[in-house]
Amino acid sequence: MVEFSLAFAIEKFPEVLKGVPSMLFVAIISMLLGTLLGSVIALCRIYKVPVLDKAGALYVSFIRGTPLLVQLYVVFYGTPLLVDILNEKWGWHIPLQDMSPLAIALLAFTINSAAYQSEVIRGALSNIEIGQMEAAQSIGMTTSQALTRIIAPQAFVTALPNLGNIFINLIKGTSLAFAIKVIEVMAQAKIVAGDGYRYLEMYFDASIIYWVICWGCERLFRWLETRYSRHEKRIAV
């Protein structure tokens, strides 16, 4: 019977840590890009923009109704096909060989993140009293100015806990990126485990890394929520 080797787990822990930068890069960038795309989708649905409203609803329903791993494979195998079509039909010269697995992972995670964030943002914006928009417009503000200066800051505070959950799920979701050849924590753990066929020890190391990072992110979002909630209360007073 093979025993768990704590010494091996401790010795190889720094090797598994080498996958952390890729993991955080994918999670952070896809979260930021997803926020931008999700905000556009949310606004299109709130203001009932023709065509885009229904397209956004269909997009959100599809992404939320399919597994992330399936989405990764669809983007991984579908992106080269799409690039070939664009190059052939429109005469573009997109260098397919320059599209690394990391770039494709960013695209897939952004698409996934945007769908979930759009629902969070839409709910947060919808909770803001419509009278605030009307009051802002009555003093000469445009709709975009009212959104950015008055509505969005309040909605941000409301959405922050759910945005934190989405980001933590993104971090854990990056563990699937090894399926499309991205060397992140899980992939690094599998590579190191191959040295001595100590897979349990390496998966234990990976679990510790994910737990510590997610715990830190949870504390960070809780601190942000407390800080901005107090700020909002001071403004209300």
C-alpha positions as CSV (number, residue, x, y, z in Angstrom):
1,M,0.0,0.0,0.0
2,V,1.4,3.4,-1.0
3,E,1.6,5.8,1.9
4,F,1.1,9.6,1.8
5,S,4.6,11.3,1.8
6,L,4.4,14.6,3.6
7,A,8.1,15.2,3.0
8,F,7.5,14.8,-0.8
9,A,4.6,17.2,-0.7
10,I,6.6,19.8,1.2
11,E,9.7,19.4,-1.0
12,K,7.7,19.8,-4.3
13,F,5.4,22.5,-3.0
14,P,7.5,25.4,-4.6
15,E,7.3,23.6,-7.9
16,V,3.5,23.6,-7.8
17,L,3.5,27.3,-6.9
18,K,5.0,28.0,-10.3
19,G,1.5,27.6,-11.8
20,V,0.0,30.4,-9.6
21,P,1.0,33.4,-11.9
22,S,-0.9,31.8,-14.9
23,M,-3.9,31.0,-12.7
24,L,-4.1,34.6,-11.3
25,F,-3.5,36.1,-14.7
26,V,-6.4,34.2,-16.3
27,A,-8.7,34.9,-13.4
28,I,-8.0,38.6,-13.0
29,I,-8.0,39.5,-16.7
30,S,-11.1,37.5,-17.5
31,M,-12.8,39.1,-14.5
32,L,-12.0,42.6,-15.7
33,L,-12.9,41.9,-19.3
34,G,-16.0,40.1,-18.1
35,T,-17.1,43.1,-16.1
36,L,-16.9,45.3,-19.2
37,L,-18.8,42.8,-21.4
38,G,-21.3,42.0,-18.7
39,S,-22.0,45.7,-18.1
40,V,-22.8,46.2,-21.7
41,I,-25.1,43.1,-21.8
42,A,-26.8,44.2,-18.5
43,L,-27.5,47.7,-19.9
44,C,-28.8,46.3,-23.2
45,R,-31.3,44.2,-21.3
46,I,-32.3,46.9,-18.8
47,Y,-33.0,49.4,-21.6
48,K,-34.5,46.8,-23.9
49,V,-32.2,47.5,-26.8
50,P,-33.8,45.9,-29.9
51,V,-32.1,42.6,-31.0
52,L,-29.3,43.0,-28.4
53,D,-31.8,42.5,-25.5
54,K,-32.9,39.0,-26.8
55,A,-29.4,38.1,-27.9
56,G,-28.0,38.9,-24.5
57,A,-30.7,36.9,-22.8
58,L,-29.9,33.9,-25.1
59,Y,-26.2,34.3,-24.5
60,V,-26.6,34.3,-20.7
61,S,-29.0,31.4,-20.8
62,F,-26.6,29.3,-22.9
63,I,-23.5,30.1,-20.9
64,R,-25.2,29.5,-17.5
65,G,-26.7,26.2,-18.8
66,T,-23.5,24.6,-20.1
67,P,-20.5,23.3,-18.2
68,L,-17.3,25.4,-18.2
69,L,-15.2,22.5,-19.5
70,V,-17.5,22.2,-22.5
71,Q,-17.1,25.9,-23.2
72,L,-13.4,25.6,-23.0
73,Y,-13.3,22.9,-25.6
74,V,-15.8,24.7,-27.8
75,V,-13.6,27.9,-27.8
76,F,-10.4,25.9,-28.1
77,Y,-11.5,23.9,-31.2
78,G,-13.9,26.6,-32.5
79,T,-11.5,29.6,-32.5
80,P,-9.2,28.2,-35.2
81,L,-12.2,27.4,-37.4
82,L,-13.6,30.9,-36.9
83,V,-10.3,32.5,-37.7
84,D,-10.0,30.5,-40.9
85,I,-13.4,31.6,-42.0
86,L,-12.7,35.3,-41.2
87,N,-9.3,35.1,-43.0
88,E,-10.9,33.5,-46.1
89,K,-14.1,35.5,-46.3
90,W,-12.9,39.0,-45.3
91,G,-9.3,38.8,-46.4
92,W,-8.0,39.2,-42.9
93,H,-4.6,38.0,-41.9
94,I,-5.1,36.9,-38.3
95,P,-2.0,34.8,-37.3
96,L,-3.5,31.6,-35.9
97,Q,-0.1,30.3,-34.8
98,D,0.2,33.3,-32.4
99,M,-2.9,32.3,-30.5
100,S,-1.6,30.5,-27.5
101,P,-3.6,28.3,-25.2
102,L,-3.4,31.0,-22.6
103,A,-5.1,33.5,-24.9
104,I,-7.8,31.0,-25.8
105,A,-8.3,30.3,-22.0
106,L,-8.7,34.1,-21.4
107,L,-11.3,34.2,-24.2
108,A,-13.3,31.3,-22.8
109,F,-13.2,32.5,-19.2
110,T,-14.1,36.0,-20.2
111,I,-17.1,34.7,-22.1
112,N,-18.1,32.6,-19.1
113,S,-17.5,35.4,-16.5
114,A,-19.5,38.0,-18.5
115,A,-22.6,36.0,-18.5
116,Y,-22.7,35.6,-14.7
117,Q,-21.6,39.2,-14.1
118,S,-24.2,40.6,-16.4
119,E,-27.0,39.1,-14.2
120,V,-25.3,40.4,-11.0
121,I,-24.9,43.9,-12.5
122,R,-28.4,43.9,-14.0
123,G,-29.9,43.0,-10.6
124,A,-27.8,45.6,-8.8
125,L,-28.7,48.4,-11.3
126,S,-32.4,47.4,-11.2
127,N,-32.4,47.8,-7.4
128,I,-31.5,51.5,-7.6
129,E,-34.5,53.8,-7.4
130,I,-35.5,55.2,-10.8
131,G,-36.1,58.5,-9.1
132,Q,-32.3,59.0,-8.8
133,M,-31.9,58.8,-12.6
134,E,-34.8,61.3,-13.1
135,A,-33.3,63.7,-10.5
136,A,-29.9,63.6,-12.2
137,Q,-31.4,64.3,-15.5
138,S,-33.4,67.1,-14.1
139,I,-30.2,69.0,-13.2
140,G,-28.8,68.6,-16.6
141,M,-26.9,65.2,-16.4
142,T,-27.0,62.9,-19.4
143,T,-28.0,59.3,-18.9
144,S,-24.3,58.2,-19.2
145,Q,-23.2,60.8,-16.7
146,A,-25.9,59.7,-14.2
147,L,-25.0,56.1,-14.6
148,T,-21.3,56.6,-14.1
149,R,-21.5,59.2,-11.3
150,I,-24.6,58.2,-9.3
151,I,-26.0,54.8,-10.3
152,A,-22.9,52.7,-10.9
153,P,-21.2,53.5,-7.5
154,Q,-24.3,52.4,-5.6
155,A,-24.8,49.4,-7.7
156,F,-21.2,48.4,-7.2
157,V,-21.7,48.2,-3.5
158,T,-24.8,46.0,-3.9
159,A,-23.1,43.7,-6.5
160,L,-19.7,43.4,-4.6
161,P,-20.5,40.2,-2.6
162,N,-21.7,38.4,-5.7
163,L,-18.8,39.7,-7.8
164,G,-16.5,38.3,-5.1
165,N,-18.2,34.9,-5.5
166,I,-17.8,35.0,-9.2
167,F,-14.1,35.8,-8.9
168,I,-13.5,33.0,-6.5
169,N,-15.3,30.6,-8.8
170,L,-13.1,31.8,-11.6
171,I,-10.0,31.0,-9.6
172,K,-11.2,27.5,-8.9
173,G,-12.4,27.2,-12.5
174,T,-8.9,27.8,-13.9
175,S,-8.1,24.3,-12.7
176,L,-9.8,23.1,-15.9
177,A,-7.5,25.2,-18.1
178,F,-5.0,22.3,-18.1
179,A,-7.4,20.5,-20.4
180,I,-6.4,23.0,-23.2
181,K,-2.7,22.9,-22.4
182,V,-2.4,25.9,-20.1
183,I,0.2,25.3,-17.4
184,E,-1.5,26.5,-14.3
185,V,-1.6,25.0,-10.8
186,M,-3.3,21.8,-11.7
187,A,-1.2,21.2,-14.8
188,Q,1.9,22.0,-12.8
189,A,0.8,19.5,-10.1
190,K,0.3,16.8,-12.7
191,I,3.7,17.4,-14.2
192,V,5.5,17.3,-10.9
193,A,3.6,14.2,-9.8
194,G,4.9,12.4,-12.8
195,D,8.4,12.5,-11.2
196,G,7.6,10.0,-8.5
197,Y,4.0,9.1,-9.3
198,R,3.0,10.9,-6.1
199,Y,-0.3,12.3,-7.4
200,L,-2.1,12.5,-4.0
201,E,0.7,14.6,-2.6
202,M,0.6,17.0,-5.5
203,Y,-3.1,17.3,-5.5
204,F,-2.9,18.0,-1.8
205,D,-0.4,20.8,-2.6
206,A,-2.7,22.2,-5.2
207,S,-5.7,22.1,-2.9
208,I,-3.8,24.1,-0.2
209,I,-2.8,26.7,-2.8
210,Y,-6.4,27.1,-4.1
211,W,-7.7,27.3,-0.5
212,V,-5.2,30.0,0.6
213,I,-5.8,32.1,-2.4
214,C,-9.6,31.9,-2.3
215,W,-9.5,32.6,1.5
216,G,-7.4,35.7,0.8
217,C,-9.8,36.9,-2.0
218,E,-12.7,36.3,0.3
219,R,-11.2,38.5,3.0
220,L,-10.3,41.1,0.4
221,F,-13.9,41.4,-0.9
222,R,-15.3,41.4,2.6
223,W,-13.0,44.3,3.4
224,L,-14.0,46.1,0.3
225,E,-17.7,45.5,1.1
226,T,-17.3,46.9,4.6
227,R,-15.3,49.9,3.4
228,Y,-17.7,51.0,0.6
229,S,-20.8,50.2,2.7
230,R,-19.6,52.6,5.4
231,H,-18.8,55.2,2.7
232,E,-22.3,54.9,1.3
233,K,-23.8,55.3,4.8
234,R,-21.8,58.5,5.4
235,I,-23.1,59.9,2.2
236,A,-26.7,59.0,3.1
237,V,-26.3,60.7,6.5
